[in-house]
Amino acid sequence: MKNLNPIMISGKEVFPLIEGGKGINASDGKSCGAWAKENCVGTFSGVSPDFYDDNGNVIFEKYLNKDRPSRHKEMVEQSIKGCLAQAQIAHEVSGGEGRIHMNMLWELAGSQQILTGVLEKAKGLINGVTCGAGLPYNLGEIASKFGVYYYPIVSSARAFQVLWKRAYNRFMEYLGGVVYEDPWLAGGHNGLSNAEDPNSPQTPYNRLVELRRLMNSLGLEEKPIILAGGVWALEDWQDYIDNPDIGKIAFQFGTRPMITKESPISDAWKKLMLQVKKGDVILQKFSPTGFFSSAIKNSFLSRLMERKQGEVEFSNEATADKTEPLVIGAGKTVYVSVADLEKANNQINAGYSIVKETPDNTVVFLQPNEWSQMKEDRKNCVGCLSQCQFSSWSQTKGSTGRLPDPRSYCIHKTLYDVSHNGSIVDNLLFAGHQVYRFATDPLYRNGVPSVKELIERIKQGK
């Protein structure tokens, strides 16, 4: 086992072990502070984080306005409050050790406004910002303005090159490093491009070497690459440590810290993750962001998969291969193939009697209660994404101009619910593809470890 030595991250020499930020309340100030206390890097999620009343009780999100633009404004205000609350908790728990990072989803509507609002008021509390899900061009400018290090999350050298040429070359001082998140192994949203096959994973090694060559050519030899996605034990990555072709490297752990005493997720969620088997995490494209994402297969994800499998192509007029009329919503008649008419009728007869059009000249079949819930979720949209396929919300235009997609779901609702003791069956459970290793990892045989115990185990390479 090669020794992993401290390196400079966000202005301080720390162990190059980093807690992944994850989504809504899957990492918070307590877990972040605990990682920092061990002279590592803790990360809290900046996406709808909790804030509290004077007695320390969570103030649950509440939206008083009836229109989406006003609810979006409320979301931004509450997010800033939550980030400041979690940053303060992390700072207190850390005791001034390590580094505290904030993770931001660039596709979050209002992400730049939230980030600016937080950094204006969090002086001395936040050392670095990681940001992915899209190309965060303005990240360097915003972070540098407040003297905070920034870490773009990319899945290829090409993506970083685009960011560098367009923006980051002007903000080199506070570029803390580059996070390479493997799109085939990471949990949550993944950065697969249209040119990459989701079913043909590439080795991270070659992609890291390509990224390092690019960084060296730009004068960024001393900036670390942070490897994320599929990182479980350092013994799996020995060829990456002290490797001149990769250079300075740190390791980000996303899934494994979810089962610690300090982790904010529910006990039921932790228990489920201990039972996940290899292959139970599915890489799919149901997210309303339009990105691929990885999640544990449960009833929620299974129903999305079934709906997609039942999808039928149609034409507005009869064609040579689409000859059969099918009545869909509001009495509209479209034309489908003979085989697809049988497929449609089988679903309708099985109780999936609501036929809804997608933006892609197809229809899917819903139970009446599913359609009622979908309408309710759209009515309650808070404008959480810059562009949402589920609700057709657009931060810049008010609407994407496309039909709402019934193959998707309200991501804010499901992630907020499951992170506040909601159902682990009927909500989305993001997870990385190494989650099955909980079941055989000796660290978890005697109960849930603390962050300190987990980090000690990681340092041993195990």
C-alpha positions in Angstrom: 0.0 0.0 0.0 1.5 3.3 -1.1 1.4 6.1 1.4 -1.0 8.9 0.8 0.7 12.2 1.8 -0.9 15.5 2.5 -1.2 18.0 -0.3 -2.3 21.7 -0.6 -6.0 22.0 -1.0 -7.9 25.3 -0.7 -4.8 27.0 0.8 -4.0 24.4 3.5 -2.0 21.1 3.6 -4.5 18.4 4.3 -5.0 14.7 3.6 -6.2 14.3 0.0 -9.5 12.6 1.1 -12.6 14.5 0.2 -16.3 13.9 1.2 -18.5 14.1 -1.9 -21.1 16.8 -1.8 -24.1 14.9 -3.2 -27.6 16.3 -3.5 -30.4 17.6 -1.3 -29.3 17.1 2.4 -27.3 13.9 1.6 -24.3 15.7 3.1 -24.6 18.5 5.6 -22.7 20.6 8.1 -22.3 17.8 10.6 -20.8 15.3 8.2 -18.8 18.0 6.5 -17.4 19.3 9.7 -16.5 15.7 10.9 -14.4 15.2 7.7 -12.7 18.5 8.1 -11.9 17.7 11.8 -9.8 14.8 10.6 -7.7 17.2 8.5 -9.5 16.1 5.4 -12.0 18.0 3.2 -15.7 18.0 4.1 -18.4 19.0 1.7 -21.9 20.1 2.4 -24.6 20.2 -0.3 -25.7 23.7 -1.4 -29.0 22.3 -2.9 -31.9 23.1 -0.7 -30.0 22.6 2.6 -31.8 22.7 5.9 -31.9 25.7 8.2 -33.3 25.9 11.7 -35.4 27.8 14.3 -34.1 29.1 17.6 -34.5 25.7 19.2 -32.5 23.9 16.5 -35.5 22.3 14.8 -35.5 22.1 11.0 -37.7 24.7 9.3 -39.2 22.7 6.5 -39.5 24.3 3.1 -42.7 26.2 2.7 -43.8 28.1 -0.4 -46.5 30.8 0.1 -46.7 32.3 -3.4 -49.0 30.9 -6.1 -46.9 31.7 -9.2 -43.7 29.8 -10.1 -41.4 32.9 -10.5 -42.3 34.0 -6.9 -41.8 30.4 -5.5 -38.5 30.3 -7.3 -37.5 33.5 -5.5 -38.5 31.9 -2.2 -36.4 28.8 -3.0 -33.3 31.0 -3.6 -33.8 32.8 -0.3 -34.3 29.6 1.6 -31.3 28.0 -0.1 -29.0 30.9 1.0 -30.3 30.5 4.6 -29.6 26.8 4.5 -26.1 27.1 3.1 -25.1 29.6 5.7 -26.6 27.4 8.5 -24.7 24.3 7.2 -21.4 26.3 6.8 -21.6 27.5 10.3 -22.3 24.0 11.7 -19.4 22.6 9.7 -17.0 25.3 10.9 -18.0 24.6 14.5 -17.7 20.9 14.2 -14.3 21.0 12.4 -12.6 23.0 15.2 -10.7 24.9 12.5 -9.1 21.8 11.1 -9.2 20.6 7.5 -11.1 22.4 4.7 -14.8 23.1 4.3 -16.3 23.0 0.8 -19.7 23.7 -0.6 -21.1 21.7 -3.5 -23.4 23.5 -6.0 -25.4 22.1 -8.9 -24.9 24.5 -11.8 -28.2 23.5 -13.4 -30.0 24.6 -10.3 -32.0 27.6 -11.2 -30.5 30.6 -9.4 -27.3 28.8 -8.7 -25.2 31.9 -9.4 -27.4 34.0 -7.2 -27.3 31.5 -4.4 -23.6 31.1 -4.6 -23.0 34.8 -4.6 -25.4 35.3 -1.7 -23.8 32.7 0.4 -20.2 33.7 -0.2 -21.0 37.4 0.6 -22.1 36.3 4.1 -19.9 33.3 4.8 -16.5 34.9 5.0 -14.1 32.5 6.7 -16.5 29.6 6.8 -16.2 28.2 3.3 -12.8 27.4 1.7 -13.8 25.9 -1.6 -16.7 25.4 -4.0 -17.2 22.3 -6.2 -19.6 22.6 -9.0 -20.9 20.3 -11.7 -24.1 19.3 -13.7 -23.4 21.5 -16.7 -20.5 23.8 -17.6 -20.1 26.3 -14.8 -18.4 29.1 -16.8 -18.9 31.8 -14.2 -17.8 29.7 -11.2 -14.2 31.0 -11.4 -15.3 34.7 -11.4 -17.7 34.3 -8.6 -15.4 32.3 -6.3 -12.3 34.5 -7.0 -14.3 37.6 -6.1 -14.6 36.3 -2.6 -11.1 34.7 -2.4 -12.6 31.2 -2.3 -11.1 28.3 -4.3 -13.2 26.6 -7.0 -13.3 23.1 -8.3 -15.2 22.4 -11.5 -16.5 18.9 -11.9 -15.9 17.5 -15.4 -16.0 14.0 -17.0 -13.4 14.6 -19.7 -10.4 16.7 -20.6 -12.4 18.2 -23.4 -15.0 19.7 -21.0 -12.2 21.3 -18.9 -10.6 22.7 -22.0 -13.8 24.4 -23.0 -14.1 25.9 -19.5 -10.5 27.1 -19.5 -10.6 28.8 -22.8 -13.9 30.5 -22.2 -13.4 31.6 -18.6 -11.0 30.0 -16.2 -7.7 31.2 -17.8 -8.6 34.6 -16.3 -9.1 33.2 -12.8 -6.1 30.9 -12.4 -5.1 31.9 -8.9 -8.2 30.4 -7.1 -8.6 27.3 -9.3 -8.0 24.8 -6.6 -8.1 21.7 -8.8 -10.2 19.8 -11.2 -12.6 17.1 -10.2 -12.8 14.2 -12.6 -16.1 12.4 -12.0 -16.3 9.2 -13.8 -19.6 9.2 -15.7 -20.0 5.4 -15.6 -19.3 4.9 -11.9 -20.6 8.0 -10.1 -23.9 8.2 -8.3 -26.5 10.9 -9.1 -26.2 13.0 -12.2 -23.4 11.9 -14.6 -21.6 13.9 -17.3 -22.0 11.4 -20.2 -21.8 13.3 -23.5 -23.9 12.4 -26.6 -20.8 10.9 -28.1 -20.3 8.4 -25.3 -22.0 5.1 -24.9 -23.6 4.6 -21.5 -23.2 0.8 -21.9 -19.5 1.0 -22.9 -17.5 2.3 -19.9 -14.0 3.6 -20.4 -11.2 3.2 -17.9 -10.8 6.3 -15.7 -7.0 5.9 -16.0 -6.6 7.0 -19.6 -9.1 9.8 -19.2 -7.2 11.1 -16.1 -3.9 11.0 -18.0 -5.4 12.9 -20.9 -6.7 15.5 -18.4 -3.3 15.8 -16.7 -1.6 16.4 -20.0 -4.0 19.2 -20.8 -3.5 20.7 -17.4 0.2 20.6 -17.7 0.1 22.3 -21.1 -1.8 25.1 -19.4 0.7 25.6 -16.6 -1.5 23.8 -14.0 1.0 21.1 -13.0 0.6 21.9 -9.3 -3.2 21.8 -9.4 -4.5 18.4 -8.1 -6.9 16.2 -10.0 -9.7 15.0 -7.7 -10.9 11.5 -8.7 -14.6 11.0 -8.0 -17.1 8.3 -9.0 -16.6 4.7 -8.0 -14.0 5.4 -5.3 -14.4 3.0 -2.4 -10.9 1.9 -1.2 -7.5 3.3 -1.9 -6.1 -0.2 -2.5 -8.2 -0.2 -5.7 -6.3 2.9 -7.0 -2.6 2.1 -6.3 -1.6 2.8 -9.9 -2.9 6.3 -9.6 -0.9 7.3 -6.5 2.6 8.8 -7.1 2.1 8.3 -10.8 3.9 11.0 -12.8 1.4 10.6 -15.7 -1.4 11.7 -13.3 0.5 14.0 -10.9 -1.1 15.4 -7.7 -4.2 13.5 -7.0 -6.9 13.5 -4.3 -9.8 11.0 -3.8 -13.4 11.9 -3.4 -15.8 9.5 -1.6 -19.4 10.0 -2.4 -21.4 6.9 -1.5 -19.3 5.4 1.3 -19.7 8.3 3.7 -23.5 8.0 3.5 -23.3 5.2 6.1 -21.7 7.0 9.0 -23.0 8.2 12.4 -22.8 11.8 11.2 -24.5 11.2 7.8 -27.9 12.9 7.7 -29.7 10.3 5.7 -32.4 8.2 7.5 -31.7 4.9 9.2 -34.0 3.2 6.8 -32.0 4.5 3.9 -28.7 3.3 5.5 -30.2 -0.1 6.2 -31.3 -0.5 2.6 -27.9 0.5 1.3 -26.3 -2.3 3.4 -28.4 -4.8 1.4 -27.9 -3.6 -2.1 -26.5 -6.1 -4.5 -24.3 -5.7 -7.6 -26.3 -4.5 -10.5 -29.1 -2.9 -8.4 -27.9 0.6 -9.4 -29.2 1.7 -12.7 -27.8 4.3 -15.1 -30.7 5.9 -16.8 -32.0 9.2 -18.3 -35.3 9.9 -16.6 -34.0 13.0 -14.7 -35.8 16.2 -15.7 -32.3 17.8 -16.1 -31.8 15.7 -19.3 -28.6 14.3 -17.8 -27.9 10.6 -17.2 -28.1 9.6 -13.5 -27.5 6.5 -11.4 -29.9 5.4 -8.7 -30.9 2.3 -6.7 -33.6 0.3 -8.4 -36.8 0.5 -6.3 -40.5 0.9 -6.9 -40.0 4.5 -8.0 -37.4 3.8 -10.6 -39.1 0.5 -11.7 -42.3 2.4 -12.5 -40.3 4.9 -14.6 -38.7 2.0 -16.5 -42.0 0.3 -17.1 -43.5 3.5 -18.4 -40.6 4.0 -20.8 -41.0 0.3 -22.0 -44.7 0.9 -22.7 -44.0 4.0 -24.8 -45.5 4.0 -28.3 -44.6 6.1 -31.3 -47.3 7.9 -33.2 -48.0 10.0 -36.3 -50.5 12.8 -36.5 -51.6 11.4 -39.9 -52.0 7.9 -41.1 -48.8 6.6 -42.8 -47.7 3.3 -44.5 -46.6 1.8 -41.2 -48.9 3.8 -38.8 -52.4 2.9 -39.9 -54.3 2.4 -36.6 -56.2 5.2 -34.9 -55.6 5.8 -31.2 -57.5 8.4 -29.2 -55.3 10.2 -26.7 -56.0 13.1 -24.3 -58.7 15.7 -25.1 -60.1 13.5 -27.9 -57.1 13.9 -30.2 -56.6 11.0 -32.6 -53.2 9.8 -33.6 -52.0 6.9 -35.6 -49.8 4.0 -34.5 -48.6 0.7 -35.9 -50.7 -2.5 -35.6 -48.3 -4.0 -33.0 -48.2 -0.7 -31.0 -52.0 -0.6 -31.0 -52.1 -3.9 -29.3 -49.4 -2.7 -26.9 -51.5 0.4 -26.1 -54.7 -1.5 -25.6 -53.0 -4.0 -23.2 -51.9 -1.1 -21.0 -55.2 0.6 -21.1 -57.0 -2.6 -20.2 -54.6 -3.1 -17.3 -55.7 0.3 -15.8 -53.2 2.6 -17.4 -56.0 4.5 -19.0 -54.5 8.0 -19.1 -52.6 8.4 -22.4 -50.2 11.4 -22.4 -48.2 12.8 -25.1 -44.4 13.3 -24.8 -42.3 16.0 -26.5 -41.0 13.3 -28.9 -44.1 12.2 -30.8 -44.7 9.3 -28.5 -47.3 8.5 -25.8 -47.0 6.8 -22.5 -49.7 5.3 -20.3 -50.5 6.3 -16.7 -52.9 5.2 -14.0 -55.4 7.9 -13.1 -53.8 8.4 -9.7 -50.4 8.8 -11.3 -51.7 11.5 -13.6 -53.4 13.3 -10.7 -50.1 13.4 -8.8 -48.2 14.5 -11.8 -50.6 17.5 -12.3 -50.3 18.4 -8.6 -46.5 18.2 -8.7 -46.4 20.5 -11.7 -48.8 22.9 -10.1 -46.4 23.1 -7.1 -43.3 23.6 -9.2 -40.8 25.9 -7.4 -38.6 26.4 -10.5 -35.6 24.5 -9.1 -33.9 23.8 -12.4 -32.7 26.2 -15.0 -34.7 24.2 -17.5 -37.0 21.4 -16.4 -38.3 18.7 -18.8 -40.9 17.6 -16.3 -42.7 20.9 -15.8 -41.4 22.9 -18.8 -40.1 25.6 -16.5 -37.3 27.8 -17.8 -35.5 30.2 -15.6 -34.8 32.6 -18.4 -38.0 32.4 -20.5 -40.5 31.1 -18.0 -41.2 28.1 -20.2 -39.0 25.8 -22.3 -41.7 25.9 -25.0 -41.8 22.1 -25.1 -44.5 19.8 -23.8 -44.0 18.7 -20.1 -42.5 15.2 -20.2 -44.6 12.5 -18.5 -41.6 10.1 -18.6 -39.9 12.3 -15.9 -40.7 13.4 -12.4 -40.3 16.3 -10.0 -36.8 15.9 -8.8 -37.0 18.5 -6.1 -40.0 16.9 -4.5 -38.6 13.3 -4.4 -35.1 14.3 -3.2 -36.4 16.6 -0.5 -38.9 14.0 0.7 -36.4 11.1 0.9 -33.8 13.3 2.7 -36.4 14.1 5.4 -37.4 10.5 6.3 -39.6 10.0 3.3 -40.3 6.6 1.7 -37.2 4.8 0.4 -39.4 2.8 -1.9 -41.5 5.6 -3.5 -38.7 8.1 -3.9 -35.5 8.4 -6.0 -32.4 7.0 -4.3 -29.2 8.3 -6.0 -26.2 6.0 -5.4 -22.8 5.2 -7.0 -22.2 1.8 -8.6 -20.0 0.6 -5.7 -22.8 0.7 -3.2 -23.1 -3.1 -3.2 -19.7 -3.2 -1.4 -21.4 -2.1 1.9 -22.7 -5.7 2.2 -19.3 -7.3 2.3 -17.2 -4.5 3.8 -16.0 -5.6 7.3 -16.2 -2.0 8.5 -20.0 -2.2 8.6 -20.4 -5.6 10.3 -20.5 -4.2 13.8 -22.8 -1.3 13.1 -22.5 2.2 11.6 -19.0 3.7 11.9 -18.2 7.3 12.7 -16.5 9.5 10.1 -13.3 9.2 12.1 -13.5 5.4 12.0 -14.2 5.5 8.2 -11.3 7.8 7.5 -8.9 5.6 9.5 -10.0 2.7 7.5 -9.6 4.6 4.2 -6.1 5.6 5.2 -5.2 1.9 5.6 -6.2 1.4 2.0 -9.3 -0.7 2.9 
